[in-house]
Amino acid sequence: MKIKMGWSLAVLPMVLAGCVMPPDGVNDDDLIAFDEAVASIGCVLETEAHYLPVELQTGLPREQVIAIAQFRVAQEQALPLQSGGIKLITGACTPPEEETQVAAAAG
């Protein structure tokens, strides 16, 4: 019984956080740098012209930039685009309230 109780308490923070953990090798500073870099290019990460400045500003390789983008989508902090890219919707990229309502109605 003690083992199950300990295991369930260890899992509780993951359940509360939506069961999505940041990518391996990514820390809070990397997440902040990603958000700032994506905001600096207009909040959309979609093409090579978007990825290169984000990689340069963050110092992260493409694989980690992609992993963080997927993490932000899983956390509902970014929206997936039909092209395969993402649009960040938190922090400096938070859309005005009416855009959020229109996107929610369409979604």
N, C-alpha and C positions, 0 to 999 in steps of 0.2 A: 504494500500500500504506500509506503514511504517513497519508493522509486517512482510510482505513477504520479504522486503528488508533486514531487520535485520536477519531473519532466513536464507536467502540465503548467507549473509556474514558470518554467523556463520558456515555454512556448507562448505564454500569454502576451508578452510584448510584441511578438511577431503577429499575433492575431489582431491585436489592437492597431498595429501599424499597417494592416492590410496584407500581411504575409508577403510583402515584397521588400527584399533587402537590396541595398545598393550593390552594384556590380563588384566583383572581386577586384581588389587593388585600388578602389576608388574611395577617397575620404571626403569629409565635409567640405574641405577647401576646393577639391576638384569639382564638386557639385556646384558650389558658389561660382567658381570660375566659368563653368559651363553656362550657367544661367546668364552671367554677365556678358559672355562672349556672344551667345545667341541673341540676347537683347540688342547688342551693338550692331548686329547685321539685320535687324528688323523682325526678330522673333521667329523666323522661319528657317528651318534646317532642311534643305531639300536637294540642292545641287552641289556640284564640285565647288562652285563659287561661294557657297555657304560653308561647306566643310573646311576648306583651307583656312579661312581666317579664324574659325573656331579652334582648329588644331593649333594654329600659331599662337593665339591668345592664351590658350589653356596649357599648352605644352603636352597635351595628351595625344596619343596615337589615334588613328581613325577608328580602330576597334573599340577603344574606350569611349570615344565620342558617340559611336553608335549604341553602345551598351547603356550609356547614361541617357540617351534619347529614348531608348526602349523603357528604361526605368521610369523616366518622367511620364511617359504614356501610361504605364502600369499604375502609377501613383495618381493618375488623372490630373497631372500638372502640365500636360501637353496633349494636343489632339493629333491623331494620325491623319496624314493627308493621303489622298488617293494616289499620289505620285510615289508614295513610300516614305516621304519625309515627315516632319512633325512641325507643329506650331506650338511654341511655348505659351502658356496662358497664365503664368504666375509672375509675381514680382513686377518688374518693369514692363512685362509683357501682358499683364492683366488687361483683358479687353474691357471697354466701357460696358456698363450694365446692360444696355439695350442689345448689344451684340451677343452677349452671353445668353440672354433670353431667347433671341432668334435662333442661335445655335442649339439650344436645349430643345426648342420646339421642333426644329428640323431633324434632330438626332433621334 
